[in-house]
Amino acid sequence: MNKIAHYLQGHIAGEVTSNPDARRYFAHDASILEIVPTAIVYPRNENDVRKSIRFAWQLAGRGRKLPITPRGMGSGTSGSAIGSGIVLVFPAHMNKVVSLDTKKRTMSAQPGANFGALLQMLQTHGLFLPPYPASKDYATIGGAVANNAIGEKSVKYGAMADFVQSLRVVLSNGELIETGPLSQKELSHKMGLQTLEGEIYRLIDALLEENAHLLPVGRERLKARFSSIGYNIFDVKKNGQFDLTPLFTGSLGTLGVITEVTFRVAPHHPRTTQMLVSLEELEDLGDILPSLLDLKPSMADMLSRAAVQQILELNPNQLSDLSMPHEAFMHLFIEFDDSKEADRKKKVKHLQKIVDGLGAWSEVYEDLQSQERLRKLSGSVAILLQPQGPAVATPIAEDISVPVDKLADFLKKIQLVYREVGLPPALWGQAGIGVVRMWPALDLGQTGDRQKLFKIQGSLYAAAVRHGGSISASAGDGRVRAPYSPMVYGPEVHALMLSVKKIFDPRGILNPGVKTASTEEIKVLMRSSYSLSNFYDYLPRS
Ligand SMILES: Cc1cc2nc3c(=O)[nH]c(=O)nc-3n(C[C@H](O)[C@H](O)[C@H](O)COP(=O)(O)OP(=O)(O)OC[C@H]3O[C@@H](n4cnc5c(N)ncnc54)[C@H](O)[C@@H]3O)c2cc1C
């Protein structure tokens, strides 16, 4: 055990390790980067988190930087769940449901609670947490909040940020705070505190006042519905209230470490009607989407022809009992979850007319088994596209978002860029919110493939931003996309966002490099080969 691990083990209740195998394992998340940590801490309670962070704060005061990286299951793809100092791994012990109020429809949970398990529990009460990511079976609730996750239901229900009500957070000096909407009087009280919390309220309030003219500039630039870039400075002051919660949501562990999340949940309607629609032409997409969105679908996902071709080659069984025309340009997975069957029927009938008008193929699915199969297919494309060999499906442009009315144009650009680099444009995502997901097959050990990676990123990020979109809808800038982040809101608004970081983390210990890395730093950190290794290794359990 190294000195740091030894010291921490003597002061906290959870386990600490600096075992070389464990450090090698936690050097990776689901991104293309690699950073070996100094020690791994499995906090048993909030006090363990506070002591670990306080230790790093004091070291930084003496000139020694020991970064703190909070981590759920490491399924994030932006390189933000890895770091060179202490990695705080939450799923081991801090994984409990704290409370569930079925009348008020609210739940509180520790950050390491498994998203999929929470959903199962909620569904037994006729409830659910709608923005579940496709990775829900291994992702944690803390990771999903820190990423501001979205998923197949986001078209109707929104992102995690729309559900998080309040957070318990350990600040960079080890202080524990609770967030939530504050009245003017409550804000004044907070601003009077002689603590880091008080300082944060004073400085953030002043920063937003002095730069109020920049907020509309940022809002105006981004027209896509979802973006996880920078910090959400736009919703801190809203409806006469002041709330730090939007800043922490999507902050990727760079402003504080979340130790408890309280969120709203929604009524779950298990009876749904699904429809699979196969469009022959790119133009059909632009024609169908506005009318489809008017019908308020609970899912409007897509799968491209090239993705279907690749699934047919790699995992043909997944498509064997679906009779859709494989050669169609785009397949849409549509769902209506209205509680009344008559409403669902009306919507399907309406949509069917539009589909027939386009001469498109479609099929309606009412039985639960077929529906589950369709949902599994659309939610596991990244895994189904995994080829055999040194080139593997790699998350480098995995959730670009554009305004829905620009989606067809953006898909044209993707086809061009992929043709230039000689790869098939296998893509999927949430058509209804303009989110496009791509994991091209690349061998990171080959210089040529690394060049393709930067070409795809650079060209598509620039095109998305030109369309009023974002370079990431949910995975976030992290490290991988940080060099491109200023493009999204423009340099002035981006600089304002980075001032927020300095206020929360004056000694720079919370996940440094995340949201701020340069292209040169990324190149040095890149793995020589990519894989989605076992997410459950090296985890004590309780
Ligand atoms: C195959 C695949 C499919 C995916 N599909 C989706 C999808 O549909 N939608 C989507 O949004 N994402 C998706 N993701 C990305 C990722 O799985 C999700 O964002 C997920 O919510 C991350 O959870 P995690 O527990 O693995 O977090 P981690 O990867 O461990 O961490 C993610 C970030 O959260 C921070 N963090 C973790 N815990 C805390 C805490 N307690 N306090 C503060 N910060 C914390 C970390 O520092 C890191 O910055 C996918 C990933 C894969 C590999």
The ligand as a Gaussian input file, in Angstrom:
#p B3LYP/6-31G(d) Opt

LIG

0 1
 C      -22.980000       1.215000     -24.133000
 C      -23.234000       2.541000     -23.485000
 C      -24.457000       3.176000     -23.672000
 C      -24.710000       4.415000     -23.060000
 N      -25.911000       5.005000     -23.257000
 C      -26.180000       6.203000     -22.668000
 C      -27.453000       6.837000     -22.845000
 O      -28.362000       6.317000     -23.470000
 N      -27.640000       8.055000     -22.257000
 C      -26.674000       8.649000     -21.494000
 O      -26.907000       9.730000     -20.962000
 N      -25.470000       8.061000     -21.303000
 C      -25.211000       6.862000     -21.855000
 N      -23.987000       6.254000     -21.647000
 C      -22.991000       6.935000     -20.802000
 C      -23.080000       6.523000     -19.302000
 O      -23.350000       5.149000     -19.174000
 C      -24.148000       7.265000     -18.538000
 O      -23.989000       8.638000     -18.665000
 C      -24.228000       6.908000     -17.051000
 O      -25.215000       7.695000     -16.451000
 C      -22.924000       7.049000     -16.281000
 O      -23.086000       6.386000     -15.034000
 P      -21.854000       5.755000     -14.253000
 O      -22.334000       5.295000     -12.924000
 O      -21.166000       4.720000     -15.060000
 O      -20.933000       7.038000     -14.080000
 P      -19.344000       7.163000     -14.218000
 O      -18.929000       6.864000     -15.615000
 O      -18.673000       6.418000     -13.139000
 O      -19.172000       8.710000     -13.963000
 C      -19.654000       9.653000     -14.878000
 C      -19.335000      11.041000     -14.359000
 O      -20.045000      11.261000     -13.172000
 C      -19.159000      11.676000     -12.138000
 N      -19.681000      11.151000     -10.874000
 C      -19.972000       9.872000     -10.561000
 N      -20.425000       9.807000      -9.296000
 C      -20.423000      11.062000      -8.815000
 C      -20.748000      11.641000      -7.551000
 N      -21.181000      10.903000      -6.536000
 N      -20.599000      12.984000      -7.400000
 C      -20.164000      13.761000      -8.413000
 N      -19.835000      13.264000      -9.618000
 C      -19.956000      11.936000      -9.808000
 C      -17.816000      11.085000     -12.512000
 O      -16.746000      11.806000     -11.937000
 C      -17.869000      11.239000     -14.010000
 O      -17.491000      12.539000     -14.333000
 C      -23.709000       5.024000     -22.261000
 C      -22.483000       4.373000     -22.065000
 C      -22.243000       3.149000     -22.662000
 C      -20.928000       2.478000     -22.425000

